Structures are given as C-alpha cells and as structure tokens.
C-alpha cells in the first residue's frame, strides 16, 4: 500500500469513529461547578431527575432536574438533595432488578 491509500483509509476510520459518538453529550459536562441550584422546593420539580454517572465525556456525576417553568437545573451530587436523589435512584434500581429476577422464574402450573 502506498502512503496515499493509508492516509485515505485512516481518514475513513476517523470519520466512522466520530459518527458513532453520542451527540447529546457533546464531549463535555452539562453542569458547570458554579451553576448548581442551592435549594429547591419539591413542588417546583416537574419531572423525575436525570442522573448522568461519570463517563468518558464527563468525569463528574451530574443530576439534572426540570422545573415547572421548563428550565433544567443542576443539583450538586454532594448536597443533601443530590445525595437523596442518588440514594433513591440506587434503591429504585435494586428494586427493579429484584422484580425482574422474580419475573424470570419458571411458571408452575396449578395442580388439579
């Protein structure tokens, strides 16, 4: 192979690799350290919080809530509210896993 074909091949690989990256995360964190909400009334939270765990795009755990004014706000994971959200998320995941495993048990037919 000559150098031109090697460069063309590597360019194609690079294009394919970048197309497979998630666009929503855009390679950076969504929450900046100075943009955390301090306290918020539970009545102002519109939807269930979205939790983004640490990953290759952001080295921080991010918690994003949507307010009744349709604005997204970040919650500090180390704050009391952030810890409560993470605790409830972990509890929900454990309960979901338990219900899934019980659903996978073989069904026994009733004896007649």
N, C-alpha and C positions, 0 to 999 in steps of 0.2 A: 504494500500500500504506500502510496506517496503521501506527502505531508498535507496536501490539499484535501484529500479524501479523509484523512484522520481528523483534520480540523472540522470538516463538514459533519462527520459522524459525531464528534464531541458536541458540536453546536446543536445537533438534533437531540442528543441526550439531554442537554441542558434545557431545551425548550420543553421536552416532555416532562422533565422533573419539575419545572416551575409551574406547569399547568396542573400538576397533581397536588399542589399546596393549597390548603384551605384559604379561601379569600376572606372569610369573615373575620379571622383573627389578624390579618394584615401584618403579621410578623412582629407585633408589639402588644404590650399590655393595654387593656381598655381603661383601667383605673390608674390614675396618677396618684402618688402618695399624698398630695395636698388636696385632692378632690373628694375625700371621704366625707360622707354625711355623719354628723355627730350623733344626734338622736332624732328619731322619727316616730311619730305616733302610729300604732298598728292600723288605725283607721285610714291612714293615708297610703298604705301599701295596697296596690291594686291587684298584683299577681304574685304567684309564688316566686321567691328569689331564684335567680340563676347563679349557679356556682361553677366557676371555671377553676379547676385544680391546676397546680403548677404543671407546665409542659415546656416543650422546646421553644415556644414562641413567647412565653412569659414565665419568669421564674417565681412569680407570686401567685398565691391563691386569691382569686377575685370573686366577690359577691356583688351581684347587681340586682337591685330591686327596681320595680316600676311603680311610680306613684300614681295617685288618682288623676294627676294633671298630665299623665302620659309622658313623664320625664324619667329617664333612667338615672339612678343614683348609685354610687358605690358605697359599700359598707366595709369598714375596716374589719378583717377577719379576726383581729386581736381584741376588738371591742366586745363588750357584753352581748350586744345584738348579733355581731358576727359569730361569736362562739355559740350562741343559741341556735343560729341558722345552721351552722356546720353540725352541731350535735343532732338536731332534728333530721338533717339530711342523712347522716350516718345511721340513725335509728330507723328511718324510713327504708333505706337500702337493705338493712339487715332484715327487717320485717318482710320486705318484698322478696328477698332471697328465700326466706323460710316458707312463704306461701307458695313460691314456685316449686320448691323441692317437695312440698306435700302434694302439689298438684301432679307431680310426676310419678307418684306411687301407682302401682298397677291397681286397677279397679277390680274388686272382688264382687262377684255376683251374689245376691242373697240366696240363701238356701231355701228350698221349697219343701 
